[in-house]
């Protein structure tokens, strides 16, 4: 585990201390958990984006045909 020094303004430092007390943990562990959660969230987003971008595009219309009207496309009548 690495030690890292961070600088916080007084209001933020007071808040994080109070959060650590409420959760019965240290400020260091709380900040570490928050950063780990943020990292995990970002990795999941990146993976989902890569899966989406890897899909082949879907053609919305053929040549000479018109796009579907909004109501048909979303089948609004079927949702009511």
Beta strands, then each sheet from edge to edge (+ up, - down):
end
